[in-house]
Amino acid sequence: MTVADEVPAGEILIVTGMSGAGRTTAANALEDLGWYVVDNLPPQMLRPLLELSELAGNALPRVAAVVDVRGGDLFTALPEITRALRHGRALRVLFLDAADEVLVRRFEAVRRPHPLQDDGTLVDGIRRERERLAPIRESADVIVDTSLHNIHQLATYIADLFRADESARHTVTVMSFGFKYGLPPDADLVADMRFLPNPFWNPDLKALTGEDPAVRAEVLSHAGAGEFIDAYAAALQPVLRGYQEENKRHSVVAVGCTGGKHRSVVTARELVERLRGLPGVAVRLRHRDLGRE
C-alpha cells in the first residue's frame, strides 16, 4: 500500500502486544507507508480518534494507534472498547508477540526494566504482561511473532503485510516452516507435508532447498503431492471468500515439514501460484525457516 492508495476513510489500526516485541519498529514502518501514527494512546481516546479520522476523510485515511501496558490501569479497558468500536467500523488489531526468552534477551541488551517488573525479575514482568494481554491477543486480527526478526526484517514484514493490493479485501500469507522449530503462533491454518518422502535423505538434494528445480521436481514426483496441493488450494478458496465476508483482512496459511527447507518450501510456492488471481485476495509468500541450520 502506498501513500497514494485509496482506502476506506477512517481506517484505524490498533498496534499492541508484548513489550520488547517490536511495537516501535512496526509503528515506524506504518508511518513510512503513510499512516498517521499515535503512540502510547490511552484506550479511552480511541473512540474520539476514530471519529476524528472519519470526519477528516481522505485527509486522514489511515490511523495507527499504539496502545500498551504503559497506560497502566487504563489499559485494562482495551478489550471492551475495541469490541464496542468494531461494529460498522474499519478497525483492526495488530498484536506483536515473541518468545519469553527472546524478550528477556532484548530487555537485557538495552538494559531497561520491564514496565510490569516492579520489584521482581524480567520473567515476572513478562508473565504478568502475558496474563493481562491474553484477552486482547485472542481477539486480534493479525498476530505477528517477531522472535526470528531483527528490526530491519520486522519493518519489511510489516510493510509487506500492510501494502495490500489496492483492490484486495484480504491478504493471505502462505508461510513454509519447520516443525522442529515450532508451530508459527500466528498461523490460521496449518498443512503438514511430512507425509511425503524427505529429500534431506537424498545426498544429491540434501544441501539444496525447495527453491531449487531439482528439489521441486523430486517433491512433486511423489504420489499424492500434486493431488494434495490441488485439493488444498481448492479447499482454501471458500475459506478466503468467507474471510472477506467476515471482514478478516489478513490470514496466514502455514505449510510445514521437518526442517522447513524442502517439502514445505515447494508446497508453499505451489499454493501461492494456485491462489493468485482469486477475486479480492492478495497472496504473499514467506519462508520462515529457510536458511536455518
C-alpha positions in Angstrom: 0.0 0.0 0.0 1.5 3.3 -1.0 0.7 6.8 0.3 -1.5 7.4 -2.7 -3.6 4.2 -2.4 -7.3 4.7 -1.8 -8.5 3.1 1.4 -11.7 3.4 3.4 -12.0 6.7 5.2 -11.4 6.5 8.9 -9.5 3.2 8.8 -7.7 2.6 12.2 -5.2 0.0 13.3 -4.5 -0.7 17.0 -0.9 -1.8 17.4 -0.4 -3.6 20.7 1.4 -6.6 22.1 4.2 -7.6 24.3 6.8 -5.1 25.5 10.0 -5.7 23.5 8.2 -7.4 20.6 8.7 -4.5 18.2 5.8 -2.1 18.6 8.1 0.9 17.8 9.6 -0.7 14.8 6.1 -1.6 13.5 4.9 1.9 14.1 7.8 3.4 12.2 7.2 1.1 9.3 3.5 2.1 9.2 4.4 5.7 9.3 6.7 5.2 6.3 3.7 3.8 4.5 1.7 7.0 5.1 -0.2 6.0 8.2 -0.7 8.7 10.9 0.7 7.1 14.0 -0.2 8.0 17.6 2.0 6.4 20.3 1.0 5.4 23.8 -2.6 6.3 23.4 -5.0 5.6 26.3 -7.7 3.2 25.1 -10.4 5.7 26.2 -9.1 8.0 23.4 -9.7 5.5 20.7 -13.3 6.5 20.1 -12.7 10.2 19.6 -9.6 9.4 17.5 -11.7 7.1 15.2 -14.4 9.8 15.0 -11.8 12.4 14.1 -10.4 10.2 11.3 -13.9 9.6 9.9 -14.6 13.3 9.9 -11.2 14.0 8.2 -12.0 11.5 5.5 -9.3 11.5 2.8 -7.2 14.0 4.8 -6.6 11.3 7.5 -7.4 8.0 5.9 -5.2 5.6 7.9 -4.5 6.0 11.6 -2.4 3.6 13.7 -2.7 3.9 17.5 0.0 2.2 19.6 -1.7 1.0 22.8 0.2 -0.9 25.5 0.6 -1.5 29.2 2.3 1.8 29.7 -1.3 3.1 30.1 -1.5 1.4 33.5 -5.0 0.7 34.7 -6.5 2.4 31.7 -5.1 -0.4 29.5 -7.5 -3.0 31.0 -10.4 -1.3 29.2 -8.9 -2.0 25.8 -10.8 -5.3 25.0 -14.2 -3.9 25.9 -13.5 -0.6 24.0 -12.3 -2.5 20.9 -15.4 -4.7 20.8 -17.6 -1.6 21.0 -15.8 0.2 18.3 -15.7 -2.7 15.8 -19.4 -2.5 14.8 -19.6 -1.0 11.4 -16.1 0.5 11.7 -12.9 -0.2 9.7 -10.9 -1.2 12.8 -8.2 -3.9 13.1 -5.9 -5.0 15.9 -2.2 -5.9 15.2 -0.7 -7.9 18.1 3.1 -8.3 18.2 4.5 -11.2 20.2 7.8 -13.0 20.8 9.0 -16.0 22.9 9.8 -15.2 26.5 13.5 -16.0 26.2 13.7 -13.6 23.2 12.0 -10.8 25.2 14.4 -11.4 28.1 17.5 -11.1 25.7 16.1 -7.9 24.2 15.5 -6.2 27.6 18.9 -7.3 28.8 20.5 -5.9 25.6 19.0 -2.4 26.2 19.5 -2.6 30.0 15.9 -1.5 30.7 13.4 -3.0 33.2 10.1 -4.4 32.1 7.2 -2.0 32.7 5.5 -4.6 34.9 8.6 -5.9 36.6 8.2 -3.9 39.8 10.5 -5.5 42.4 10.5 -8.8 40.6 12.5 -10.2 37.7 12.2 -9.7 34.0 10.4 -13.0 33.7 7.9 -11.9 36.4 7.1 -8.8 34.3 6.7 -10.8 31.1 4.4 -13.3 32.8 2.2 -10.5 34.2 2.0 -8.8 30.9 1.1 -12.1 29.1 -1.8 -12.6 31.6 -3.0 -9.0 31.1 -2.8 -9.2 27.3 -4.4 -12.7 26.8 -7.9 -11.3 26.0 -6.5 -8.9 23.5 -4.4 -11.4 21.8 -7.4 -13.8 21.4 -9.4 -11.1 19.6 -6.5 -9.7 17.4 -7.0 -9.6 13.7 -3.3 -10.0 13.0 -0.7 -11.7 15.2 3.0 -11.4 14.3 5.6 -13.4 16.1 8.8 -11.4 16.0 11.1 -13.9 17.6 13.1 -14.5 14.5 13.1 -11.0 13.2 15.7 -8.2 13.6 14.4 -4.7 13.4 15.0 -4.4 9.6 13.3 -7.7 8.9 10.3 -6.8 11.0 10.0 -3.4 9.3 10.0 -5.1 5.9 7.4 -7.7 7.1 5.1 -5.1 8.4 5.4 -3.1 5.2 4.6 -6.1 3.1 1.7 -7.1 5.4 0.0 -3.7 5.1 1.0 -3.0 1.5 -2.0 -4.9 0.2 -3.1 -4.7 -3.4 -5.5 -1.7 -4.0 -8.4 -4.0 -5.0 -7.7 -6.7 -2.4 -10.1 -7.2 0.5 -8.0 -9.9 2.1 -4.2 -10.7 2.2 -3.1 -14.2 2.8 0.5 -15.1 3.6 1.5 -18.6 2.7 4.4 -19.5 5.0 6.7 -22.5 4.9 8.1 -23.6 8.3 9.9 -26.5 10.0 8.0 -28.4 12.7 11.3 -28.9 14.6 11.4 -25.1 15.2 7.8 -25.0 16.5 4.4 -24.1 15.0 4.0 -20.5 13.8 1.9 -18.8 16.6 0.3 -16.5 14.0 -0.9 -19.4 11.8 -4.7 -19.5 11.0 -4.4 -22.8 9.1 -1.6 -25.5 9.1 -0.8 -28.1 6.5 1.6 -30.9 7.3 3.8 -32.2 4.3 5.6 -34.8 6.3 3.6 -37.5 4.6 5.9 -37.1 1.6 9.5 -38.6 1.5 12.1 -36.2 2.8 14.6 -35.0 0.2 17.0 -34.4 3.1 17.9 -38.1 2.9 18.9 -37.9 -0.8 22.7 -37.0 -0.8 22.2 -35.1 -4.1 19.4 -32.9 -2.7 20.3 -32.6 1.0 22.2 -29.3 0.5 19.6 -27.8 -1.8 16.3 -26.2 -0.9 12.7 -26.2 -2.2 13.7 -23.2 -4.3 15.9 -25.4 -6.5 14.3 -27.0 -9.6 15.7 -30.5 -8.7 14.1 -30.5 -5.3 10.8 -29.2 -6.7 10.8 -32.0 -9.3 11.5 -34.6 -6.6 8.8 -33.4 -4.2 6.1 -33.2 -6.9 7.1 -36.6 -8.4 5.7 -38.5 -5.4 2.2 -39.9 -5.4 -0.2 -37.6 -3.6 1.8 -34.4 -3.8 0.1 -32.8 -6.7 -3.3 -34.2 -5.6 -2.9 -32.7 -2.1 -1.8 -29.3 -3.4 -4.7 -29.1 -5.8 -7.2 -30.2 -3.2 -5.9 -27.9 -0.5 -5.9 -24.9 -2.8 -9.5 -25.7 -3.8 -10.4 -26.0 -0.1 -8.9 -22.7 0.7 -11.0 -20.8 -1.8 -14.3 -20.8 0.2 -12.3 -20.1 3.3 -10.8 -17.0 1.8 -14.2 -15.9 0.5 -15.6 -16.3 4.0 -12.8 -14.2 5.5 -13.7 -11.4 3.1 -17.3 -11.6 4.1 -16.4 -11.5 7.8 -14.0 -8.5 7.1 -11.0 -10.5 8.2 -8.3 -8.6 6.4 -5.2 -10.9 6.9 -4.6 -14.6 7.4 -1.6 -17.0 7.5 -1.6 -20.4 5.9 1.4 -22.3 7.3 2.9 -25.2 5.4 5.2 -27.4 7.4 7.8 -30.2 7.0 10.5 -31.4 9.3 13.1 -28.6 8.8 11.2 -26.1 6.6 13.7 -26.5 3.8 12.4 -28.8 1.1 8.8 -30.1 1.1 7.2 -27.2 2.8 9.0 -24.6 0.6 7.9 -26.4 -2.6 4.3 -26.7 -1.5 4.0 -23.1 -0.3 5.2 -21.8 -3.6 2.8 -24.2 -5.5 -0.1 -23.0 -3.3 0.7 -19.3 -4.0 0.6 -20.0 -7.7 -2.8 -21.6 -7.4 -4.3 -18.9 -5.2 -3.1 -16.0 -7.3 -5.9 -14.4 -9.2 -8.6 -15.1 -6.7 -11.1 -12.2 -6.6 -10.3 -9.7 -3.8 -7.3 -11.7 -2.5 -3.6 -10.6 -2.4 -1.2 -13.5 -1.9 2.2 -13.3 -0.2 4.9 -16.0 0.1 7.2 -16.3 3.1 9.7 -19.0 4.1 10.1 -18.7 7.9 12.9 -21.3 8.5 14.7 -21.4 5.1 18.4 -21.0 5.8 18.3 -22.1 9.4 20.7 -24.9 10.4 
